[in-house]
């Protein structure tokens, strides 16, 4: 009995020792996790939860996913959509002219619907030949109010789309009833080479804490190229707030350069973007961004509740009295002026450090000629005065361009001769010897407007002075 008792006691002591060691190991592991959060997040339970959450997003048809592309085939536009939309969902495709302002539907009687197949895909070929157009806005939309969706589809997405989630979801209003829709705009340039434009998921920022407050604020970032100003904005404005923008040459200008306003609407995170066409950047030019009570706001009912019918509840540094009644929002921006003052009747544009001065051919040359007209001396002398203020070793290119009338090889030769004629006149002054000048002729290969109209052809016939070329 004594030996058995000793043996049993030894076994029990060994068992407790092993358990104690295992507990110590577990406690050490827990301490490591507490001291290193990265380790704490690698436990198997968390991994399973993350996988389950991702899988739920992949299979949840109300969290909208949309991709694919819009193909331009020499003016023929084809929309190829990929999505997680339910089979049978009706998708409306539209194509709009003047995409930065009034957005005119180009065809009012076309059948504009595609139907999602069992794989979530849809295809639509726009029946209009758009080759002669400038920028076109192609829109993809799925709505659930008066759109003819089936009862089964509405049961999943909601009668007013209230179950929809994700960055493609926008709010809208009809007859004072708020609803949600799926929407994706794609900017397309139908002319020129064949191009594929991706359908990209928009990036949404964190919604401001004071989103929808009557004490409004707006922040902007301004860039430009030789054709447009680009404004990216952040704000606490209500989704759907309409904004209009103009560019004026000076305080004395009675009309804006873009005589039809550029417009946009604030999206769900308070951000917005505006694209403003311009003809020439002037030393005293400025941009105004405004929002008035009478503008084309989307959520009119909620807006009146928050801001008042005439914006009378609005406050903030950007809120000013409205000439009609109540208040309005006004943001004023001053684009960086060009590095040179362009002569009269010329056009100056910028793109970063690069500046282009465009001299129309009718102020320099007679038709089909490369010898300078006597009347051109005034313009070129003003140009010399501007160029001689540039620092030494500034690089300048003089480029000749024509419209597409006549033989392309002849146009190329004519454009080269015109560029050299301008170079010769500038050099003979002796005032810009410190500047490096080169010339090129491009003929009809680089139009800046459509050659389908006389106005467009006149813009294409030009000599460009490019300062600090990229």
Backbone torsions as a table, in degrees:
resi	resn	phi	psi	omega
1	UNK	NA	-39.7	-179.9
2	UNK	-61.5	-42.1	179.6
3	UNK	-66.5	-40.5	-179.5
4	UNK	-64.5	-39.7	-179.7
5	UNK	-64.6	-42.7	177.9
6	UNK	-62.2	-41.9	-179.7
7	UNK	-64.1	-42.6	179.9
8	UNK	-63.7	-42.4	179.2
9	UNK	-61.8	-40.3	178.9
10	UNK	-63.0	-41.4	179.4
11	UNK	-63.2	-43.9	-179.0
12	UNK	-64.6	-41.7	178.3
13	UNK	-61.7	-41.0	178.3
14	UNK	-62.8	-41.6	-178.9
15	UNK	-62.4	-48.1	-179.4
16	UNK	-65.0	-34.1	177.8
17	UNK	-63.6	-45.0	-180.0
18	UNK	-65.1	-42.6	178.5
19	UNK	-61.9	-42.1	179.0
20	UNK	-61.6	-41.0	177.5
21	UNK	-62.4	-42.1	-179.3
22	UNK	-64.4	-39.8	178.2
23	UNK	-64.5	-39.1	177.8
24	UNK	-62.8	-40.3	178.6
25	UNK	-62.6	-42.3	-178.5
26	UNK	-65.7	-40.4	179.1
27	UNK	-65.8	-39.1	177.1
28	UNK	-62.0	-42.9	179.6
29	UNK	-62.6	-41.3	179.8
30	UNK	-64.9	-39.0	177.5
31	UNK	-63.4	-39.8	177.8
32	UNK	-62.2	-41.2	179.9
33	UNK	-64.8	-40.6	-179.4
34	UNK	-66.6	-34.6	179.5
35	UNK	-81.1	-18.0	-179.3
36	UNK	-132.1	95.7	-177.8
37	UNK	-56.0	-29.2	-179.0
38	UNK	-62.2	-37.3	177.8
39	UNK	-67.7	-36.4	-177.3
40	UNK	-64.4	-29.1	-178.7
41	UNK	-85.1	1.2	-178.2
42	UNK	-100.8	9.6	178.8
43	UNK	-68.6	155.5	-173.1
44	UNK	-65.5	-33.8	-179.8
45	UNK	-63.4	-42.3	179.3
46	UNK	-65.0	-40.5	178.4
47	UNK	-59.6	-43.0	-179.5
48	UNK	-65.0	-38.8	179.5
49	UNK	-64.9	-42.1	179.5
50	UNK	-63.3	-45.8	179.1
51	UNK	-60.0	-43.1	-179.7
52	UNK	-64.2	-39.4	-179.9
53	UNK	-66.1	-44.8	178.7
54	UNK	-62.8	-40.5	-179.7
55	UNK	-64.5	-36.5	179.0
56	UNK	-64.4	-40.3	178.1
57	UNK	-63.8	-38.9	-178.5
58	UNK	-66.2	-33.2	-174.7
59	UNK	-99.5	-9.0	-178.7
60	UNK	-79.9	110.6	-176.5
61	UNK	-71.9	-12.8	-179.0
62	UNK	-86.0	-15.6	171.4
63	UNK	-88.7	97.9	-165.5
64	UNK	-74.2	129.4	174.5
65	UNK	-120.4	135.4	-175.6
66	UNK	-145.8	134.6	177.5
67	UNK	-152.7	-163.6	-177.1
68	UNK	112.4	-151.5	-178.0
69	UNK	-159.0	167.7	172.2
70	UNK	-119.1	118.7	-177.4
71	UNK	-97.4	131.9	171.7
72	UNK	-103.8	116.1	178.3
73	UNK	-116.0	78.9	178.1
74	UNK	56.5	46.1	178.2
75	UNK	95.9	-13.1	174.6
76	UNK	-93.6	123.5	-173.4
77	UNK	-109.4	129.2	178.4
78	UNK	-124.1	128.7	178.2
79	UNK	-100.1	122.5	177.8
80	UNK	-117.3	105.2	-175.4
81	UNK	-104.6	141.2	172.7
82	UNK	-123.8	135.6	-173.5
83	UNK	-157.3	178.0	169.9
84	UNK	-108.8	22.9	178.3
85	UNK	-68.4	151.5	-178.4
86	UNK	-71.1	141.5	177.9
87	UNK	-54.0	133.8	-179.9
88	UNK	95.4	-7.8	178.0
89	UNK	-64.0	133.5	178.8
90	UNK	-86.9	128.1	-179.9
91	UNK	-114.8	125.6	179.4
92	UNK	-94.5	127.2	176.8
93	UNK	-110.1	133.2	176.2
94	UNK	-136.1	159.7	179.5
95	UNK	-136.6	125.4	-166.8
96	UNK	-123.1	134.8	175.0
97	UNK	-84.4	161.1	-178.0
98	UNK	50.0	61.5	-172.1
99	UNK	-65.9	-18.0	-177.3
100	UNK	-94.4	-0.7	-176.2
101	UNK	-137.6	-95.4	-171.0
102	UNK	-87.6	-15.3	173.6
103	UNK	52.1	68.9	-179.9
104	UNK	-76.9	127.8	169.7
105	UNK	-63.6	130.1	-177.1
106	UNK	-79.0	-31.9	177.0
107	UNK	-128.4	124.3	-178.1
108	UNK	-95.1	-20.0	-173.6
109	UNK	-110.9	4.5	-178.5
110	UNK	-73.7	149.6	170.1
111	UNK	-76.6	115.1	-169.8
112	UNK	-111.3	20.5	-174.9
113	UNK	-111.0	139.0	168.7
114	UNK	-117.7	156.9	-178.2
115	UNK	-118.0	133.2	-179.1
116	UNK	-70.9	133.8	179.4
117	UNK	-88.2	-174.9	-174.5
118	UNK	-65.6	-19.9	179.7
119	UNK	-94.7	3.1	-179.3
120	UNK	85.7	9.2	-176.8
121	UNK	-99.7	156.9	174.2
122	UNK	-151.3	149.3	-179.3
123	UNK	-134.2	140.7	178.3
124	UNK	-146.8	129.3	175.7
125	UNK	-104.6	119.8	-179.5
126	UNK	-67.4	125.2	-174.4
127	UNK	-74.1	-16.7	-178.1
128	UNK	-82.3	134.5	172.1
129	UNK	-79.4	113.8	-172.4
130	UNK	-103.9	14.4	-173.7
131	UNK	-58.2	-35.5	-176.5
132	UNK	-84.0	2.0	-176.9
133	UNK	-92.9	161.0	170.0
134	UNK	-84.5	-140.6	179.2
135	UNK	-62.0	138.7	178.2
136	UNK	-126.3	139.4	174.5
137	UNK	-99.8	113.5	174.9
138	UNK	-92.9	127.4	-177.9
139	UNK	-118.9	140.5	175.2
140	UNK	-114.7	124.1	-175.1
141	UNK	-138.8	139.2	171.3
142	UNK	-127.3	118.0	-179.8
143	UNK	-121.7	164.9	-176.3
144	UNK	-129.6	8.6	177.2
145	UNK	-112.1	110.2	179.9
146	UNK	64.7	28.0	-176.5
147	UNK	-107.4	-2.3	176.9
148	UNK	78.7	19.6	175.2
149	UNK	-69.3	152.0	-179.0
150	UNK	-71.7	161.7	179.0
151	UNK	-61.9	-36.3	-179.6
152	UNK	-63.8	-42.0	179.8
153	UNK	-69.2	-42.9	178.5
154	UNK	-63.7	-32.0	179.2
155	UNK	-63.9	-31.9	-179.1
156	UNK	-84.3	-47.6	-175.9
157	UNK	-86.4	-16.8	-177.4
158	UNK	101.4	145.4	-178.6
159	UNK	-60.0	-32.2	177.3
160	UNK	-114.5	22.6	-179.3
161	UNK	68.0	20.7	-173.6
162	UNK	-69.2	-15.6	-179.9
163	UNK	-89.6	-5.2	-176.2
164	UNK	-70.1	143.8	178.2
165	UNK	-140.3	156.8	174.9
166	UNK	114.4	169.0	-174.1
167	UNK	-70.5	-12.0	176.6
168	UNK	-87.8	1.9	-175.1
169	UNK	-95.4	128.5	179.5
170	UNK	-126.2	150.5	175.6
171	UNK	-89.8	151.1	178.0
172	UNK	-148.9	174.6	-178.0
173	UNK	-146.2	139.5	174.5
174	UNK	-142.6	128.1	-176.9
175	UNK	46.9	50.7	176.2
176	UNK	66.3	10.8	178.2
177	UNK	-107.8	123.8	-180.0
178	UNK	-84.9	138.5	178.0
179	UNK	-144.7	172.4	177.7
180	UNK	-117.0	147.2	179.1
181	UNK	-136.3	162.5	172.1
182	UNK	-97.1	132.5	-173.5
183	UNK	-148.7	136.1	176.8
184	UNK	-144.3	114.1	175.9
185	UNK	-96.1	138.0	177.7
186	UNK	-129.6	122.1	180.0
187	UNK	-83.7	127.0	-173.6
188	UNK	-129.5	140.4	172.6
189	UNK	-110.8	100.4	-172.5
190	UNK	-68.2	-29.1	-178.0
191	UNK	-75.8	163.0	175.9
192	UNK	88.0	-154.6	-173.3
193	UNK	-71.2	163.7	175.5
194	UNK	-67.3	134.6	-174.8
195	UNK	-140.7	147.8	174.5
196	UNK	-115.1	123.6	-179.9
197	UNK	-106.9	120.0	-178.2
198	UNK	-72.9	148.7	170.8
199	UNK	-89.6	104.6	-171.3
200	UNK	-102.5	146.5	176.5
201	UNK	-74.5	122.7	-180.0
202	UNK	-66.9	144.8	178.2
203	UNK	-91.6	124.1	179.5
204	UNK	-105.3	138.7	178.8
205	UNK	-94.0	171.0	177.4
206	UNK	-64.1	132.5	-179.1
207	UNK	-67.1	131.4	179.7
208	UNK	-57.4	147.4	179.7
209	UNK	-61.8	-30.3	-178.7
210	UNK	-102.4	27.5	-179.9
211	UNK	-54.2	131.0	178.8
212	UNK	83.2	2.9	179.3
213	UNK	-68.2	147.8	177.4
214	UNK	-73.5	-16.7	174.7
215	UNK	-88.0	89.0	-166.1
216	UNK	-86.4	150.6	173.2
217	UNK	-140.8	153.4	179.7
218	UNK	-142.1	132.4	173.4
219	UNK	-118.7	142.6	-176.0
220	UNK	-134.3	155.0	173.1
221	UNK	-129.2	125.2	-173.2
222	UNK	-114.8	129.0	171.2
223	UNK	-135.7	172.2	177.3
224	UNK	-159.9	162.2	168.8
225	UNK	-123.9	-154.6	-177.8
226	UNK	-81.2	0.1	-175.0
227	UNK	-127.8	-33.2	-172.9
228	UNK	-138.0	151.6	160.3
229	UNK	-90.5	141.2	178.8
230	UNK	-121.2	122.7	-179.6
231	UNK	-117.7	122.8	171.1
232	UNK	-107.8	129.4	-174.2
233	UNK	-127.2	152.6	170.6
234	UNK	-123.6	147.6	-178.3
235	UNK	-162.6	175.1	170.2
236	UNK	-108.7	21.3	-178.7
237	UNK	-72.4	150.8	179.6
238	UNK	-63.4	141.3	175.0
239	UNK	-53.1	136.5	179.2
240	UNK	91.9	-6.4	176.8
241	UNK	-59.2	128.5	-177.8
242	UNK	-87.1	136.6	178.6
243	UNK	-125.7	141.9	177.0
244	UNK	-123.5	146.5	-177.7
245	UNK	-137.9	141.4	175.8
246	UNK	-133.7	154.4	170.5
247	UNK	-117.1	124.3	-179.7
248	UNK	-110.1	142.1	-179.3
249	UNK	-69.8	-30.1	-179.9
250	UNK	-165.8	173.7	177.3
251	UNK	-64.0	-25.3	-177.4
252	UNK	-86.9	-9.1	-176.8
253	UNK	-69.0	125.5	179.5
254	UNK	-81.3	-24.7	179.5
255	UNK	-124.4	147.4	176.3
256	UNK	-77.4	156.5	176.1
257	UNK	-63.8	-42.8	173.9
258	UNK	-91.4	88.3	-169.4
259	UNK	-62.9	-23.1	169.3
260	UNK	-98.6	127.5	-173.0
261	UNK	-63.9	147.7	167.0
262	UNK	-83.0	141.5	-174.7
263	UNK	-140.8	158.6	177.2
264	UNK	-161.0	173.8	175.5
265	UNK	-128.0	142.5	177.2
266	UNK	-65.9	140.6	179.2
267	UNK	-98.8	-175.0	-164.8
268	UNK	-65.2	-22.2	179.9
269	UNK	-98.4	10.0	179.3
270	UNK	85.6	3.4	-179.4
271	UNK	-93.0	165.2	176.9
272	UNK	-159.2	163.5	174.1
273	UNK	-141.9	142.4	-179.9
274	UNK	-133.4	139.7	176.8
275	UNK	-119.2	120.3	-172.9
276	UNK	-118.2	115.6	176.1
277	UNK	-71.5	149.3	176.5
278	UNK	-144.7	156.2	179.2
279	UNK	-93.2	-45.2	-177.7
280	UNK	-152.7	142.7	176.0
281	UNK	-90.9	127.7	-178.0
282	UNK	-110.1	163.5	-176.6
283	UNK	-63.7	-33.5	-176.6
284	UNK	-111.1	18.6	-178.2
285	UNK	-72.4	154.0	-179.9
286	UNK	-152.4	158.7	-179.9
287	UNK	-112.7	137.5	171.1
288	UNK	-115.5	135.4	171.3
289	UNK	-116.9	123.1	-175.5
290	UNK	-130.7	157.9	171.8
291	UNK	-143.1	123.1	-178.4
292	UNK	-118.6	158.4	-179.3
293	UNK	-58.4	-29.8	-176.3
294	UNK	-86.7	0.6	-177.7
295	UNK	-70.5	173.0	-176.1
296	UNK	-81.1	63.3	179.0
297	UNK	-71.7	152.0	-175.2
298	UNK	-89.6	-51.4	-177.7
299	UNK	-95.3	71.4	-172.3
300	UNK	-63.6	-40.1	-176.8
301	UNK	-64.2	-50.0	179.9
302	UNK	-66.2	-35.1	-179.7
303	UNK	-63.0	-41.7	178.6
304	UNK	-64.2	-35.9	178.9
305	UNK	-65.7	-41.3	-175.9
306	UNK	-81.7	-45.2	-170.8
307	UNK	-106.1	-14.1	-174.0
308	UNK	91.3	157.0	-176.2
309	UNK	-62.0	-32.1	-179.5
310	UNK	-117.5	26.3	-177.6
311	UNK	61.4	22.0	-176.4
312	UNK	-67.6	-18.9	178.9
313	UNK	-84.9	-9.2	-175.5
314	UNK	-72.0	143.9	172.4
315	UNK	-137.1	170.2	178.5
316	UNK	127.5	162.9	-176.3
317	UNK	-64.2	-26.1	-176.1
318	UNK	-93.0	0.7	-178.4
319	UNK	-93.5	124.7	-178.0
320	UNK	-128.5	164.4	176.3
321	UNK	-63.8	141.0	176.9
322	UNK	-91.9	137.1	-177.8
323	UNK	-61.0	-35.0	-177.9
324	UNK	-76.3	-60.8	177.2
325	UNK	-171.6	154.2	177.7
326	UNK	72.0	-139.9	-175.9
327	UNK	-130.5	173.4	177.5
328	UNK	-152.3	166.0	175.2
329	UNK	-101.3	137.0	175.6
330	UNK	-140.3	124.6	173.9
331	UNK	-116.3	130.8	180.0
332	UNK	-116.6	128.5	-179.8
333	UNK	-123.4	144.4	-179.2
334	UNK	-118.2	100.5	178.0
335	UNK	-61.1	151.1	179.0
336	UNK	-60.5	125.8	-178.4
337	UNK	-68.7	158.1	179.2
338	UNK	-66.0	157.7	-177.0
339	UNK	-75.9	-13.4	176.5
340	UNK	-132.7	153.7	175.3
341	UNK	-92.0	117.5	-174.2
342	UNK	-76.0	147.8	175.6
343	UNK	-62.4	161.3	177.9
344	UNK	-60.5	145.4	178.7
345	UNK	72.2	7.5	175.4
346	UNK	-106.4	172.5	-176.5
347	UNK	-126.2	128.0	-179.7
348	UNK	-119.1	130.6	178.8
349	UNK	-131.8	161.2	179.6
350	UNK	-132.3	157.2	172.9
351	UNK	-149.9	92.9	-172.2
352	UNK	67.1	-127.9	179.3
353	UNK	-82.9	-11.5	-178.2
354	UNK	-82.3	132.7	177.0
355	UNK	-123.2	137.0	176.4
356	UNK	-119.1	130.1	170.9
357	UNK	-111.0	118.6	-177.2
358	UNK	-103.0	121.3	178.3
359	UNK	-106.2	113.0	178.7
360	UNK	-59.2	144.1	-174.3
361	UNK	-67.0	-24.2	-176.2
362	UNK	-72.2	-16.3	175.2
363	UNK	-92.9	-5.0	-179.5
364	UNK	-113.1	-39.4	-170.0
365	UNK	-134.0	152.8	166.9
366	UNK	-78.1	165.5	-177.0
367	UNK	-56.8	128.6	173.9
368	UNK	64.8	23.1	-179.3
369	UNK	-119.4	156.9	177.4
370	UNK	-118.9	-1.0	174.7
371	UNK	-85.4	135.1	-177.5
372	UNK	-65.1	140.2	173.7
373	UNK	-72.9	148.7	176.5
374	UNK	-57.0	-35.1	-178.6
375	UNK	-67.1	-16.1	-177.0
376	UNK	-75.4	-15.4	-174.6
377	UNK	-62.2	-36.7	-179.6
378	UNK	-61.6	-46.0	-179.6
379	UNK	-64.9	-45.0	-177.6
380	UNK	-69.4	-32.8	176.2
381	UNK	-66.0	-38.9	175.5
382	UNK	-64.3	-37.2	178.4
383	UNK	-64.6	-42.0	179.0
384	UNK	-61.2	-42.2	178.8
385	UNK	-60.0	-36.2	179.0
386	UNK	-73.0	-40.6	-175.2
387	UNK	-72.9	-31.4	-176.2
388	UNK	-69.9	-10.6	177.0
389	UNK	-84.6	-9.5	-179.6
390	UNK	-74.6	153.7	-178.7
391	UNK	-70.2	158.5	-179.0
392	UNK	-61.0	149.3	179.3
393	UNK	69.2	12.4	170.2
394	UNK	-61.7	138.2	-178.7
395	UNK	-96.3	132.7	179.0
396	UNK	-131.0	137.0	171.4
397	UNK	-112.4	136.5	174.3
398	UNK	-111.5	114.9	-174.3
399	UNK	-118.0	129.6	176.2
400	UNK	-96.3	143.5	-179.0
401	UNK	-140.6	150.1	176.4
402	UNK	-129.4	175.3	169.6
403	UNK	-86.5	-169.5	-175.2
404	UNK	-97.5	14.9	178.2
405	UNK	-76.0	131.2	177.3
406	UNK	89.2	-171.7	-176.3
407	UNK	-72.5	136.2	-175.9
408	UNK	-67.4	-35.6	178.4
409	UNK	-67.8	-39.0	176.8
410	UNK	-63.8	-42.3	178.8
411	UNK	-62.5	-38.4	178.3
412	UNK	-62.1	-45.9	-179.9
413	UNK	-64.5	-42.4	-179.7
414	UNK	-63.0	-42.2	-178.7
415	UNK	-65.8	-35.7	177.5
416	UNK	-65.9	-44.0	-179.4
417	UNK	-63.2	-39.5	-179.6
418	UNK	-67.1	-39.5	178.0
419	UNK	-62.7	-41.2	179.9
420	UNK	-68.7	-33.0	177.8
421	UNK	-64.6	-41.8	178.1
422	UNK	-66.1	-41.9	179.0
423	UNK	-60.1	-44.7	-177.6
424	UNK	-61.4	-40.3	-179.4
425	UNK	-67.8	-41.7	-179.7
426	UNK	-64.1	-40.8	-177.7
427	UNK	-69.7	-36.5	-174.6
428	UNK	-66.4	-15.6	178.5
429	UNK	-70.8	-26.7	-178.5
430	UNK	74.1	6.1	-175.7
431	UNK	-95.4	-11.3	-176.9
432	UNK	-127.4	35.7	-178.1
433	UNK	-64.8	-23.9	-177.5
434	UNK	-80.5	-4.8	-178.1
435	UNK	-96.6	138.6	178.7
436	UNK	-88.1	121.0	-175.1
437	UNK	-120.7	137.5	171.5
438	UNK	-134.3	159.6	-178.6
439	UNK	-128.6	152.6	175.8
440	UNK	-150.7	153.3	173.5
441	UNK	-119.6	131.2	-177.0
442	UNK	-115.0	-2.0	178.8
443	UNK	56.9	-131.8	-177.1
444	UNK	-97.0	8.6	-169.3
445	UNK	-77.6	-15.2	-176.5
446	UNK	-130.0	67.5	179.2
447	UNK	-70.3	149.8	173.9
448	UNK	-109.5	-0.7	178.0
449	UNK	-150.0	168.3	-179.9
450	UNK	-71.1	136.6	175.7
451	UNK	-84.3	9.1	-179.7
452	UNK	-81.7	-7.5	179.2
453	UNK	-132.2	157.2	178.4
454	UNK	-64.8	-35.5	178.3
455	UNK	-63.3	-42.2	178.5
456	UNK	-66.7	-41.6	178.2
457	UNK	-61.9	-38.5	-179.9
458	UNK	-63.5	-36.8	178.1
459	UNK	-68.8	-33.6	-177.2
460	UNK	-74.4	-26.2	177.9
461	UNK	-82.2	101.9	-171.5
462	UNK	-159.5	162.8	166.3
463	UNK	-117.1	128.7	-178.7
464	UNK	-106.5	131.4	170.5
465	UNK	-99.8	112.4	-177.2
466	UNK	-107.4	115.3	-178.7
467	UNK	-100.1	133.8	-175.1
468	UNK	54.0	56.1	-176.2
469	UNK	-61.1	144.9	179.3
470	UNK	-76.2	NA	NA
